[in-house]
Amino acid sequence: MGLFSRRKTVFVDSDILVIGGGMAGCGATYESRYWGRDLKVVCVEKANIERSGAVAQGLYAINCYMGMQWDENQPEDHVRYARNDLMGLVREDLGYDIARHVDSTVHKFEEWGLPIMKDPETGRYLREGQWQIMIHGESYKPIVAEAARKAATKVYNRIMVTHLLMDKSKTNRVAGAVGFNVRTGDFYVFRSKAVIVSAGGASHIFKPRSVGEGMGRTWYAPWSSASAYALPILAGAKMTQMENRIVLTRFKDGYGPVGAYFLHLKTYTENAYGEEYESKWYDHTKELVGDYIDRHPVPTCLRNHAFLEEVKAGRGPIRMVTKEAFQDPHKETVGWENFLGMTIGQAVVWASQNIDPKHTNPELTTSEPYVMGSHATCSGAWASGPDDYAPSDYQWGYNRMMTIDGLFGAGDTIGGTAHKFSSGSFTEGRIAGKAAVNYVNDLGKEQPAVDETEYNDLKKTIFQPLENYEVGRNEIVAGTVSPSYILPIHGLQRLEKIMDEYVGGIGAHYTVNEPLLTRGLELLDMLKEDLEHLAAEDLHQLQRVWELQHRVLASESVAQHTMFRTETRWPGYYYRADHPKLDDKDWHCFTLSRYDRKTGEWAMEKAPVYHIID
Ligand SMILES: Cc1cc2nc3c(=O)[nH]c(=O)nc-3n(C[C@H](O)[C@H](O)[C@H](O)COP(=O)(O)OP(=O)(O)OC[C@H]3O[C@@H](n4cnc5c(N)ncnc54)[C@H](O)[C@@H]3O)c2cc1C
């Protein structure tokens, strides 16, 4: 017990606790202060909000901007677009709510110093596509973080949150969170009246294409470790659409983005023999999904589907035709700058592989699957909608409150709302922040309180891997191998292999069936048993332990949802080989799950999809 009693415990009290200071967390912190002038608003982040989250290295475009001031698009248009891209299934109330507020967010970014490119003729923001505007965005995150820093009562950097704390008298009410400082090892108990989870998406739950020395190279941020899902899941919050993992078509080996290439440079793809291939798969795809293939724009997953089929037919690799566009010096500059502001690694990969896109058409590939709620996909927590717009089935409390009292979410955390991207995630954070302030103000004397036994037990659980290492290292047989513990990297690789082979990763051509999923779930169960023996050599490894714990729980949720939805709704993202077609009759609905941490059981149900916009 000595190890735990010596460790310092720091108590932090707040009215609103924001977990994760990425785009959504910065939005939540900023807006909580705006509406809650006298409230104590605390933001806790496992890295440093200055450069944390998926926008850490900058972006070249803001992908969600309506342009209502110039009547370019209306919020309804964006809902139609997202609904179409997600094969009919989005929370239209939540999407509309973001779309109607997102322009004001972007205007704030500009006011705070973000350089947004302008069309020299019209003076409007320079469009890359219908929804995207182009920015000089290398410093996007520091600019946004500054606003959050000024708004917060205090930002706690370098603290990894591991568990939420529940109210000791009301079981379905949140009361705070616990975590540890990844530099000092201090244990933190955050007591708060409301909690907003904005901890990003999940990479590294499926085996990545880059392994070994390249395993840190993934499309979504490698540090997006599924806390956004595991924290609410463990607390018993309902989740939605967790089967809706995303697969990205990207430049090979560097995961360089293709959006600016397609939309702005007007480059296009061809197979290894220089042929257009998407139209070849039209009849085949129509067989699977009906007239979703006739929608404009063609849904992202269906474009992946044509790519995958063409490669399976032996006519890969698929290439992006850059040679034509790059003859124009302006387009050539834009093509390179696109990477320099966002994915510098792609430029380095091309240089190292002798690829000059002016002379060589670079290869594309499809990524391993990721789980997130803000891109062309919408996995996440099931949340209450805006009171002026959400149907009654989608409303049980405050806007963006999960099925747990006082627990809010935003960005990748919240399910059902695809295509919010960086600006939409910040906007959703603002929406959640405002609602959380209302919740806190309405609490009156009914304040939540944490249970001392609960956080003391968690303290022991959180630091146990350090003790496992202290004891187990005496039995090391070779190198770092000990019969009595597993290291986080071993657990991670085992998880990625299970997910890859049984839950639809690259190794299985994104294909699953019931027997595969059943076995995958059994193997995940065995992995969970072994996680009790995780060992951490130092605080860095302790962080890896808890990231792995979060990834495993989120993965289990993905597998359970994939098993439940007996159709192939998004070919190109994944295939249920035993139910190969889209089935609108039985599955034009959301899937919901609730995890019971006492029994380890998952309760699954369907929820209706309401089409509010015609
Ligand atoms: C490669 C790439 C390209 C993209 N391109 C674009 C683009 O061109 N345009 C665009 O608009 N959007 C783009 N996006 C999308 C955009 O980055 C995301 O939509 C947005 O960042 C999601 O916001 P978020 O707050 O949910 O997550 P994040 O911004 O990732 O923030 C999550 C935060 O939570 C922290 N955290 C995680 N776990 C914990 C924990 N347990 N305890 C404490 N803190 C924790 C993380 O460190 C991080 O700071 C891109 C994303 C990627 C990865």
The ligand as a Gaussian input file, in Angstrom:
#p B3LYP/6-31G(d) Opt

LIG

0 1
 C       -5.275000      14.567000     -40.470000
 C       -6.485000      15.399000     -40.182000
 C       -6.918000      16.322000     -41.100000
 C       -8.023000      17.106000     -40.842000
 N       -8.344000      18.049000     -41.752000
 C       -9.286000      18.956000     -41.455000
 C       -9.474000      20.068000     -42.297000
 O       -8.801000      20.212000     -43.323000
 N      -10.414000      20.982000     -41.960000
 C      -11.167000      20.867000     -40.839000
 O      -11.995000      21.746000     -40.584000
 N      -11.022000      19.793000     -40.010000
 C      -10.088000      18.848000     -40.277000
 N       -9.874000      17.782000     -39.441000
 C      -10.858000      17.500000     -38.380000
 C      -10.641000      18.241000     -37.060000
 O       -9.309000      18.211000     -36.732000
 C      -11.501000      17.552000     -35.996000
 O      -12.816000      17.542000     -36.451000
 C      -11.468000      18.259000     -34.640000
 O      -10.155000      18.451000     -34.203000
 C      -12.246000      17.461000     -33.595000
 O      -12.258000      18.196000     -32.411000
 P      -12.270000      17.502000     -30.967000
 O      -12.142000      18.573000     -29.963000
 O      -13.389000      16.550000     -30.878000
 O      -10.938000      16.600000     -30.936000
 P       -9.425000      17.125000     -30.834000
 O       -9.269000      18.442000     -31.469000
 O       -8.577000      16.013000     -31.314000
 O       -9.193000      17.338000     -29.277000
 C       -9.236000      16.295000     -28.324000
 C       -8.367000      16.716000     -27.145000
 O       -8.578000      15.846000     -26.036000
 C       -7.322000      15.561000     -25.414000
 N       -7.476000      14.301000     -24.691000
 C       -7.719000      13.081000     -25.231000
 N       -7.866000      12.166000     -24.263000
 C       -7.725000      12.821000     -23.092000
 C       -7.764000      12.401000     -21.734000
 N       -8.011000      11.140000     -21.389000
 N       -7.558000      13.321000     -20.756000
 C       -7.318000      14.632000     -21.091000
 N       -7.255000      15.074000     -22.363000
 C       -7.473000      14.181000     -23.349000
 C       -6.372000      15.492000     -26.596000
 O       -5.029000      15.613000     -26.217000
 C       -6.873000      16.655000     -27.449000
 O       -6.271000      17.864000     -27.091000
 C       -8.767000      16.953000     -39.644000
 C       -8.337000      16.000000     -38.710000
 C       -7.184000      15.245000     -38.974000
 C       -6.685000      14.278000     -37.954000

